[in-house]
Amino acid sequence: MALMFVGRLLNNLCTTSKHNLGVTSQLIIQTRDYAARKGTRARRDAKKIKKKIEKIEKIGFIDKLLQAEKKSTTVVKRKRFTPINKPGPIDNVWLFRSHPPKIYSIEEAVQCHRETHHPTMLNCPDSKVIAKFDISLLGEKKGKFIEAFSRIIDYPYNIEHNENRTILAFCAKDSLVQEVLKAGATLAGGKDLIKSIKGGDVSLSEFQYCAAHPDILPDLLLIRGLMKKKFPTTKRGTLTPDLEGLVKKFVRGTKYDAIPDKFEKEYGIIQCPIGTLDMDSKHLEENFAALVRDIHSVKPKKQTAIIIRGCLISPPGKEYFSVDVNQYLPQETIVKDPVNEELLEEEDDLSDAVIPSH
């Protein structure tokens, strides 16, 4: 032990005086007269910290917190779009949790809103009546959905919308231009208007709606790239021979939007006013039927229906009354084939025939 201590003491003296006396080789003691590499201590400390973090994460309450965060990020499907499979009541007691919602007629639902909006209660006898629909946005192909859309409906009994709408109309005939301007178009014209748009004198961003007559379509193709989604087409309902009637529809019609659900893209919601409480109940019913048919016209061909259910609401009241929508849907007409009918009649005659016994 004494020799070891003396050897280490001599080694320290050698490192300070930068002289090697040869004792280290005899006593097999390693000496270094240089500093350690950069970053070795930092890596060593980082390993210690990592071990501490791993120990902390193994504690039970932190695992529970992490599980709670994962649950909060998962999407929970809502029940509002699922079909209601509940039995009806057997008596006059109607429980909301145990039975499906009661189905009212349009007249009954409007009368219920009139009672709640009476001057003795909410005092809103002329409040708006809004139709609210839960719709299916499933497309023709699997995994594809109908995009959000907005339409304008021209009710049989129009209501005020208090909007200033700008309409751009294209037509070739000068006589039709004057009629369209009288109907309410902001600007109308033919080839000269197309040239001014192409030259940048007229901006398309200033107009909300664009409509056109089929006779101007060949010239209108020159600015198709500038118009983009505003380009008039028959599918969008903006290209029609009755241009005057279309402009009147844009001016006095009621706009509604189909908004997809945030969590479930295959479903959406539509809210659109159909009138006011001081209107006749039959007029409100006709407006409701026109709205149902207009929404039904948007459905893909392969889908049977787009409207799941509908109800009537009237702010500021929070009550809603479910309404039967199916009775207002257009009935599908089946085209009969006369050749097939004759074959069926012959089969019926043969089936009725009596075979004689031998």
ZIZIGI-V705004 format. One record per backbone hydrogen bond with DSSP energy under -1.0 kcal/mol. CO is the residue of the C=O (numbers start at 0). NH is the residue of the N-H. Records with the same first field share a line. If there is no record, write none. Layout:
BEGIN
CO=NH  NH
END
This chain:
BEGIN
0=4
1=5
2=6
3=7
4=8
5=9
6=10
7=11
8=12
9=13
10=14
11=15
12=16
13=17  18
22=26
23=27  28
36=39
38=42
39=43
40=44
41=45
42=46
43=47
44=48
45=49
46=50
47=51
48=52
49=53
50=54
51=55
52=56
55=58
58=62
59=63
60=64
61=65
62=66
63=67
64=68
65=69
66=70
67=71
68=72
94=98
104=108
105=109
106=110
107=111
108=112
109=113
110=114
111=115
112=116
115=121
116=123
117=120  122
123=126
126=276
128=273
129=312
130=271
131=310
132=269
133=307  308
134=267
136=145
140=143
143=138
148=257
150=255
152=253
165=207  208
166=185  186
167=210
168=188
169=212
172=176
173=177
174=178
175=179
176=180
177=181
178=182
179=184
186=168
188=170
189=193
190=194
191=195
192=196
193=197
194=198
195=200  201
202=205
203=206
208=167
210=169
211=239
212=215
213=216
215=219
216=220
218=221
219=222
220=223
222=226
223=227
226=229
227=230
232=237
237=211
240=242
241=245
242=246
243=247
244=248
245=249
246=250
247=251
248=252
253=152
255=150
258=268
263=266
265=136
266=260
267=134
268=258
269=132
271=130
274=128
275=278
279=283
280=284
281=285
282=286
283=287
284=288
285=289
286=290
287=291
288=292
289=293
290=294
291=295
292=296
294=297
305=135
308=133
309=322
310=131
311=320
312=129
313=316
320=311
321=103
324=327
325=328
336=340
337=341
338=342
339=343
340=344
341=345
342=346
343=347
344=348
345=349
346=350
347=351
END
